[in-house]
Amino acid sequence: AYGQQCPKAAGIIHLGATSCYVGDNTDVIIMTEALQLVKNKLVNVIDELAKFAMKYKDLPTLAFTHFQPAQP
């Protein structure tokens, strides 16, 4: 791929380099893109949870202590 982009350097472009140089960079790009996807979904979930909390903020609910209903 690099040799096609720079034909004059095709014969020497891989001298001293390993395939991990290419792989390491692509891993970072993939992780960055994945993190952006997760971040966007997390922001949406937080927004929906906030709307839900505001909608039901005045609704009385039963509390639990150690997985047992609390006394009034």
N, C-alpha and C positions, 0 to 999 in steps of 0.2 A: 504494500500500500504506500509506504513512504517512497519507495523507488519509483513508483509511477508519478508521484507528485514532484519529485526532484530527480529526473533521469541521470543527470551528471554525477550525482552522489550515490546512485544505486549500488555501485560496486563496493563502496566503503561504508555505507550508512549503518550496517549492523556490526561493524568491527568494534569490539569492546563493549557492546550492549547485549543485554539478555532480554528474553521475552517478557520478563517481569516488569521491565520499564514501561512497556506498553500496557500490560495487564494492571499494574498498580494504578496508573492514571485512569484507566477505564473503570476500575473499581470505585475510585473516588467520585467520578462523574455519576455512576449509577447510584451510589449511596446518597449523593446530594439530591438527585432527582427523586429518589424514594423518600427521603426525609421531607422534601417539599410536599409530596403527596400526603404523607402522614400528617404533616403540620396543617395542611388545608382541611383535612377531615377532622382533626382534633378541634380546630377553631370552630367548625360547623357544629360539632357535638356540644361544645361548651356553650355556644350561642343558643342551641335548642334547649339545653338543660336550664339555662338562665330564663328563657321564656316560660318553660314549664314551672320553674320555681316561683316566678312572679305571678303566674296564673293561679297557683294554688297556695300562695303565701298565707292566706287567711283561713285555710282549712285546718281545723283541729285534727291532730293525729295522736295515736297512742304511742308512747315511747316504750322502748325496751331496754332492760338492763340485764346483761348476761343472758340474752336470748329469752328473757321472761318479760311479760307485760309489766310495766311499772304501775305502781299504785297511784291513784289520783290524788 
